[in-house]
Amino acid sequence: MVRVLFVCLGNICRSPSAENIFRHLVKTKGLDSVVECDSCGTGAWHTGEPPHPKALAMAQKRNIPMTGKARALRDQDIEVFDYIIPMDRSNLRDVKDLVSRHNRKPRVELLLKFAKNKKLAEECNWEVPDPFYGFLSGGVYGGDEEFEFVFDLLEDACEGLLEAIISNRSTSPTSSEAN
């Protein structure tokens, strides 16, 4: 079993969206018996909350089932997950700091490093912008435009991530022995 953990700041917008997009892709490809995923935030202030209403609406618009409750990154996540996938460099620093205190070293990469649309990922500086804020509309809070943009990024990068996982499993000398 390959286990993937998506990480953002509060676990209500980007990481739960990535988790559910990725889970949908995995299920669509019939890989749900070999790949599983979860998400969390580096902060704990939204613990127990559902995904942001605009994330839920965008997922529904794209026929992607959206489930889960926010939780914070935990020490035991380092021991459980094979891939830990932060959304931005701040999340990446927090994850790497936690990983440095453990013997087990999961693969830690920014999600957009797996993007199929490398040009767009590079334009975003390899970070998934937080749709909670109005980075496109200029408003204080993000609107539909920001969530649409982020979902496009997430779908593209999640496809690339799944392809990388499949490729790694098929070329690994121990892939037939994987739990």
C-alpha positions in Angstrom: 0.0 0.0 0.0 1.3 3.5 -0.9 0.2 6.2 1.4 0.1 9.9 0.5 -0.5 12.8 2.8 -1.4 16.3 1.4 -0.5 19.2 3.7 -1.5 22.9 3.7 -1.9 25.5 6.4 -5.4 25.0 7.8 -6.6 21.8 6.1 -9.8 23.4 4.9 -9.0 24.5 1.3 -6.0 23.2 -0.6 -5.0 19.9 1.1 -8.5 18.5 1.5 -9.2 19.4 -2.1 -6.0 17.7 -3.2 -6.9 14.7 -1.1 -10.3 14.3 -2.6 -9.2 15.0 -6.2 -6.4 12.4 -5.7 -8.7 9.8 -4.1 -11.2 10.3 -7.0 -8.4 9.7 -9.6 -7.2 6.6 -7.7 -10.7 5.2 -7.5 -11.4 6.0 -11.2 -8.2 4.1 -12.2 -9.1 1.1 -9.9 -6.1 1.6 -7.7 -7.9 2.2 -4.4 -6.6 -1.2 -3.0 -3.0 -0.1 -3.5 -3.0 3.7 -3.0 -4.6 5.7 -0.1 -4.5 9.3 1.0 -5.3 11.7 3.7 -4.7 15.4 4.4 -3.8 17.7 7.3 -2.7 21.2 8.1 0.4 22.5 9.8 -1.9 24.5 12.0 -4.6 23.2 14.3 -7.1 26.0 14.5 -9.6 24.4 12.1 -9.4 20.9 13.6 -12.7 19.1 13.2 -14.1 21.5 10.6 -15.3 20.4 7.1 -13.7 21.7 4.0 -14.3 25.3 3.1 -17.8 25.8 1.5 -16.2 27.1 -1.8 -14.0 24.0 -2.0 -17.1 21.8 -1.4 -19.0 23.7 -4.2 -16.1 23.4 -6.6 -15.7 19.7 -5.9 -19.5 19.2 -6.5 -19.3 21.2 -9.7 -16.6 18.8 -10.9 -18.4 15.7 -9.6 -15.6 14.9 -7.1 -16.9 13.5 -3.8 -15.5 15.7 -1.0 -15.3 14.3 2.6 -13.1 14.8 5.6 -12.6 16.9 8.7 -9.6 19.2 9.3 -6.7 17.9 11.4 -3.2 18.9 12.2 0.0 17.2 11.1 1.2 14.7 13.7 4.4 12.9 14.5 2.9 9.5 13.7 2.2 10.8 10.1 5.9 10.5 9.4 5.8 6.8 10.3 2.7 6.1 8.3 2.9 8.0 5.0 5.3 7.2 2.1 4.7 10.6 0.4 4.1 13.8 2.2 3.0 16.5 -0.2 3.0 20.2 1.0 1.2 22.9 -1.0 3.8 25.7 -0.5 7.3 26.3 0.8 6.1 27.4 4.3 4.3 24.0 4.6 7.4 22.3 3.2 9.6 23.8 5.9 7.2 22.7 8.6 7.0 19.2 7.3 10.8 18.9 6.8 11.4 20.1 10.3 9.1 17.4 11.7 10.6 14.7 9.4 14.2 15.7 10.5 13.3 14.4 14.0 12.4 10.9 12.8 14.5 8.0 11.5 11.9 7.2 8.8 12.2 9.5 5.8 9.1 9.6 3.6 9.4 11.4 0.2 8.6 15.1 0.8 7.9 17.2 -2.4 5.8 20.2 -3.2 2.7 19.1 -5.1 3.4 21.2 -8.1 6.8 19.4 -8.7 4.5 16.7 -10.1 2.5 19.0 -12.3 2.1 18.0 -15.9 1.7 21.7 -16.9 5.3 22.7 -15.9 4.9 26.1 -17.4 1.9 27.0 -15.2 3.6 25.4 -12.1 6.7 27.5 -12.7 4.6 30.6 -13.1 3.1 29.8 -9.6 6.7 29.4 -8.3 5.9 25.7 -7.7 3.4 26.6 -5.0 -0.3 26.1 -4.9 -1.7 29.5 -3.9 -4.2 29.6 -1.1 -7.7 30.2 -2.6 -8.8 31.5 0.8 -7.2 34.8 -0.2 -8.0 37.0 -3.2 -4.8 36.4 -5.1 -6.6 36.8 -8.5 -9.6 39.0 -7.7 -7.6 41.5 -5.6 -10.1 41.0 -2.7 -9.3 40.2 0.9 -10.9 36.8 0.5 -10.8 34.4 -2.4 -13.8 33.9 -4.6 -14.9 31.4 -7.2 -12.1 32.5 -9.5 -9.4 31.5 -7.0 -11.0 28.2 -6.2 -11.4 27.4 -9.9 -7.8 28.2 -10.6 -6.6 26.1 -7.6 -8.7 23.1 -8.6 -7.2 23.2 -12.1 -3.7 23.2 -10.6 -4.6 20.4 -8.2 -6.2 18.2 -10.8 -3.2 18.5 -13.1 -0.6 17.9 -10.3 -2.5 15.1 -8.7 -2.6 13.3 -12.1 1.2 13.8 -12.4 1.7 12.5 -8.8 -0.4 9.4 -9.4 1.6 8.7 -12.6 4.9 9.1 -10.7 3.6 6.7 -8.0 2.5 4.1 -10.6 5.9 4.4 -12.4 7.8 4.1 -9.1 5.9 1.0 -8.1 6.4 -0.7 -11.5 10.1 0.0 -11.6 10.9 -0.7 -8.0 12.7 -4.0 -7.5 10.5 -4.7 -4.5 7.2 -3.5 -6.0 5.8 -7.1 -6.0 6.6 -7.3 -2.3 4.9 -4.1 -1.4 2.5 -4.3 1.5 
